[in-house]
Amino acid sequence: MSSKNQDRANRAYRTLLVYQQITGTSEHDAAVVDLLTDLRHLAADYAIDIEAAVRISAGHFDAEVAGE
């Protein structure tokens, strides 16, 4: 993994740890699912097209991994 992608993963991991502290969810897998679900609620509240965001993020991820 490139250092930039490792930085991205570390940033997400730190965010997940904070989310786990807030929610009390101890398992990483469950916390990721809960966080994604909460992001869907946030998107609904702010009229954000979550499906488009997921598609775009998948493209960004593929490009970042390919750029390693």
N, C-alpha and C positions, 0 to 999 in steps of 0.2 A: 504494500500500500504506500502510495506517495505521501510525503510529509504534509502536503495540502489536504489530501483526503483523510489522513490520520487526524489532522487538526479539525476537520469537519466532523469526524466521528467523535472526537473528544468533546467538542462543543455540544453535540447532541447528547452525549452521555451525561455531561454535567447538567444539562437541562432536565434530562430524565431523572437524575438524582434529586433535584429540587422538586420536581413534580411528585416523586415518590414520598418525599418528606411532607408535602402539602396534603397528599391524599392518604398516606399511610399504606399504600400498596407496596408490598415487599418484593414480589417477583417482577423481574425486568419484563418478561413477556406480557404479563397482565398489565403492567404500567404502560407499556407501549400501546396496547389495545385501548386502554382507558384514555390515554392522552389523545390518540387519534379520534376517538369518539367525542371527546370534549372539543377538539378542533372542529369537528363537524357541527357541533352545537354553535360554536363561535361563528363559523362560516354562515350558518343559517341565520343567526342574529344580525349579521352584517351584510347579508345578500352577496356573499362570496361564493362563486361556483367552485365547490370543493372538488368535484370530479375533474374539472379543468386543471385545478391546482395540482392534483395528484398526477395527471398526465404530464403536465409541464415539469413537475419535479422528477418524474421518471426519466424524462429526456435529459434533464440536467445531470442526474446521477449517471446515466449512461455515458454522457460526454465527459464527465469528470473522471470516471473509471477508465475510459478509453484514453484519456490524456495522461494517464500515469506514465 
